[in-house]
Amino acid sequence: MTDETAFVALENVSKRYETGEGTIAALEEIDLSVPEGGFVSLVGPSGCGKTTLLRLVAGLESPSSGRVRVGGDVVTGPDPDRGLVFQSTTLYPWRTVAENVRFGLEVNDTSATVADRRVERLLSMVGLADRADAYPSELSGGMRTRVGIARALALDPEVLLLDEPFSDLDVATRESLQEDLLGIWHELGKTVVLVTHTVGEAVRLSDSVVVFDGHGAISTVVDVDLDRPRDFETDRFDPYVSAIRNTIRDGRRNDQSTDRCFEQHTTNPKH
């Protein structure tokens, strides 16, 4: 059961898609609570429903059953209170960095004075104050990700949803952006939900790590009881990473065993 006081809550949520070959279950009976100001990561095999869950919280899709609540209100569609950063940051190539960050504020009819002040603050926060007049083609991948985060924060959302934003970056850039994200989280106090395939990243950043199996269900939730900043090299860090990886690995083995049993059953009429 979810906590009724949770800021982000999924209550018995399932999501199914109809295809020409039948029904595909992306999520099955998910109960999940995220406290206000919390930082939660979602990990698991590819195709296990992590991004689907993020899209449900964002309001880009609706659950087949159950409900999603944010701040006590049932999610019925997109809302400025939920900022989303996709895996591949798509910036308007004809707009400068500052103009890309400013876009949502313009759509929301924010006054020019307020918009200028907010864009300036966000660019400073993500370390791009000196690149305000640059165009996306002039930026590195890490810089484009920083612009995407700043743009998602422009309307001051209560929840920041991140779908593998660092996956295409080199290790040094990824770790630098992890530090920046933690700084932003501490400074602004947002509720953050991060989808990642990197277990070490999830442990480094999160209060809790939600581990999915291969069938759209939650295997376990691991609370990370480590002080920040967290060092990859500490003796206490590695056991969390190992435990989560083992859970994912065991889930894959069970999936393979189930697949073999299914194949034997369907190919041998004696079974």
C-alpha positions in Angstrom: 0.0 0.0 0.0 1.1 3.5 -0.6 1.6 6.2 2.0 -1.4 8.6 1.9 1.0 11.4 2.9 3.4 10.7 -0.1 4.0 13.6 -2.5 4.1 11.3 -5.5 2.1 8.1 -5.2 1.2 5.3 -7.5 -1.7 3.2 -6.2 -2.2 -0.2 -7.7 -1.2 1.1 -11.1 -1.1 -1.2 -14.1 -0.4 -0.2 -17.7 -1.3 -2.4 -20.7 -0.9 -1.8 -24.4 -3.0 -3.5 -27.1 -1.0 -4.7 -30.1 -1.8 -6.8 -33.1 -0.4 -9.8 -31.2 -2.4 -9.2 -28.1 -2.0 -7.3 -24.8 1.4 -6.3 -23.5 1.6 -5.5 -19.7 4.2 -2.7 -19.2 3.4 -2.3 -15.5 1.6 -4.6 -13.1 0.0 -3.4 -9.8 2.6 -0.9 -8.9 2.4 0.7 -5.4 5.1 3.3 -4.8 5.4 6.4 -2.6 7.9 9.2 -2.9 8.1 11.8 -0.1 8.2 15.5 -0.8 11.7 16.5 -1.5 12.8 12.9 -1.9 15.2 11.5 -4.5 14.2 8.1 -5.9 15.8 6.2 -8.7 14.3 3.4 -10.8 16.5 0.6 -12.1 15.9 -2.7 -13.8 16.2 -4.6 -17.1 15.5 -2.8 -20.4 11.7 -2.8 -21.1 10.7 -3.4 -17.5 8.4 -0.3 -17.4 10.7 2.3 -15.8 10.1 5.0 -18.5 6.4 4.1 -18.7 6.1 4.8 -15.0 7.8 8.2 -15.5 5.4 9.0 -18.3 2.5 8.2 -16.1 3.7 10.5 -13.4 4.3 13.2 -16.1 0.8 12.8 -17.3 1.8 11.9 -20.8 0.0 8.6 -20.5 -2.9 7.3 -18.4 -2.9 4.1 -16.3 -5.0 1.2 -17.4 -6.0 0.7 -13.8 -5.1 2.4 -10.5 -4.2 6.0 -10.1 -1.3 8.3 -9.9 -1.3 11.2 -7.4 1.1 14.2 -7.1 0.7 16.6 -4.2 -2.6 14.8 -3.3 -4.2 15.5 -6.8 -4.9 12.7 -9.3 -2.8 13.1 -12.4 -5.0 13.6 -15.5 -2.5 15.1 -17.9 0.7 17.1 -18.2 1.2 20.0 -15.8 4.0 22.6 -15.3 4.4 21.3 -11.8 6.1 18.3 -13.3 9.3 19.0 -15.3 10.6 16.2 -17.6 14.1 15.7 -19.0 14.3 13.0 -21.7 17.2 10.8 -22.5 18.0 12.7 -25.7 17.7 16.4 -24.9 15.9 18.0 -27.9 16.7 21.7 -28.1 15.4 24.2 -30.6 18.5 24.6 -32.9 17.5 28.2 -33.9 17.2 29.4 -30.3 20.2 30.3 -28.1 20.8 28.5 -24.8 19.0 31.3 -22.9 16.1 31.3 -25.4 15.7 27.5 -25.1 15.5 27.8 -21.3 13.1 30.8 -21.6 10.7 29.0 -24.0 8.3 27.6 -21.3 8.2 31.0 -19.6 7.2 32.7 -22.8 4.4 30.1 -23.4 3.3 30.7 -19.8 3.2 34.5 -20.4 5.7 35.2 -17.7 6.8 38.8 -17.6 10.1 39.6 -19.3 11.7 40.9 -16.1 10.8 37.7 -14.2 11.8 35.5 -17.1 15.2 37.2 -17.5 15.9 36.9 -13.8 14.9 33.2 -13.7 16.9 32.2 -16.8 20.0 34.0 -15.5 19.7 32.1 -12.2 19.2 28.7 -13.8 22.0 29.1 -16.3 24.3 30.1 -13.4 23.1 27.1 -11.4 23.9 24.6 -14.3 27.2 26.3 -15.0 26.3 27.8 -18.4 26.1 31.5 -17.5 28.9 32.2 -20.0 27.1 30.2 -22.8 23.8 32.0 -22.7 24.1 33.3 -26.3 25.5 30.1 -27.8 23.4 27.8 -30.0 22.9 24.0 -29.4 25.2 23.1 -32.3 28.0 24.8 -30.4 27.5 22.8 -27.2 28.9 19.5 -26.0 26.6 16.6 -25.0 27.0 17.5 -21.4 26.2 21.1 -22.0 23.0 20.2 -23.9 21.9 18.0 -20.9 22.5 21.0 -18.6 20.3 23.2 -20.8 17.6 20.5 -20.7 17.7 20.4 -16.9 17.5 24.2 -16.7 14.6 24.3 -19.2 12.7 21.7 -17.1 13.2 23.8 -14.0 12.2 27.1 -15.7 8.6 26.9 -14.6 9.6 25.9 -11.0 8.0 22.5 -11.0 7.5 20.6 -7.8 8.7 17.4 -9.3 11.7 16.8 -11.6 11.4 13.6 -13.7 14.6 12.4 -15.4 14.7 9.7 -18.0 18.3 8.5 -18.3 19.6 12.1 -18.9 23.3 11.1 -18.5 23.3 7.8 -20.5 25.1 9.1 -23.6 27.8 10.9 -21.7 31.4 9.9 -20.9 32.2 8.9 -17.3 33.8 12.2 -16.3 31.0 14.3 -17.6 28.4 12.0 -16.1 30.0 12.2 -12.7 30.3 16.0 -12.9 26.6 16.3 -13.8 25.6 14.0 -11.0 27.3 16.4 -8.6 25.5 19.3 -10.2 22.2 17.6 -10.0 22.6 16.9 -6.3 23.5 20.6 -5.8 20.4 21.7 -7.6 18.3 19.2 -5.6 19.7 20.5 -2.3 19.3 24.1 -3.3 15.8 23.9 -4.7 14.3 21.1 -2.7 12.6 19.4 -5.6 11.1 15.9 -5.5 13.2 13.9 -8.0 12.5 10.6 -9.8 15.4 9.4 -12.0 15.4 6.5 -14.4 18.8 5.0 -14.9 20.5 1.8 -16.1 23.6 2.6 -14.0 23.2 1.1 -10.5 26.2 3.0 -9.1 24.6 6.2 -10.3 21.3 5.3 -8.5 23.1 4.5 -5.3 25.2 7.7 -5.4 22.3 10.0 -5.9 19.2 8.5 -4.3 17.5 8.2 -1.0 15.9 5.0 -2.3 16.4 2.7 -5.3 13.3 1.0 -6.8 14.3 -2.3 -8.5 12.0 -3.6 -11.2 11.8 -7.2 -12.4 11.5 -8.0 -16.1 7.7 -8.1 -16.0 6.7 -4.6 -15.0 6.6 -5.2 -11.3 8.7 -4.0 -8.4 11.1 -6.6 -7.0 12.3 -4.5 -4.0 13.0 -1.0 -2.8 16.4 -0.4 -1.3 16.8 2.5 1.1 20.3 4.0 0.8 21.6 4.8 4.3 24.7 6.7 3.3 25.8 10.3 4.1 26.3 12.6 1.1 28.5 13.3 -0.7 29.0 9.6 -1.5 32.3 8.1 -2.6 32.3 5.2 -5.0 35.4 3.9 -3.2 34.0 3.6 0.3 33.5 0.1 1.8 29.8 0.9 2.5 29.0 1.9 -1.1 29.8 -1.3 -2.8 27.4 -3.6 -0.8 24.4 -1.5 -2.0 25.5 -1.8 -5.6 26.1 -5.5 -5.3 22.8 -6.2 -3.7 20.9 -4.3 -6.3 22.8 -5.9 -9.2 22.2 -9.4 -7.7 18.5 -8.7 -7.5 18.4 -7.7 -11.1 20.5 -10.7 -12.1 18.3 -13.1 -10.2 15.2 -11.7 -11.9 16.8 -12.3 -15.3 17.6 -15.9 -14.4 14.0 -16.5 -13.3 12.8 -15.0 -16.5 15.1 -17.3 -18.5 13.9 -20.3 -16.5 10.3 -19.3 -17.1 11.0 -18.9 -20.8 12.6 -22.4 -21.0 9.7 -24.0 -19.2 7.2 -22.2 -21.5 9.1 -23.4 -24.6 9.2 -27.0 -23.3 5.5 -26.9 -22.5 4.5 -25.5 -25.9 6.8 -27.7 -28.0 6.4 -31.0 -26.1 2.7 -32.2 -25.9 3.6 -34.7 -23.1 4.2 -31.8 -20.7 
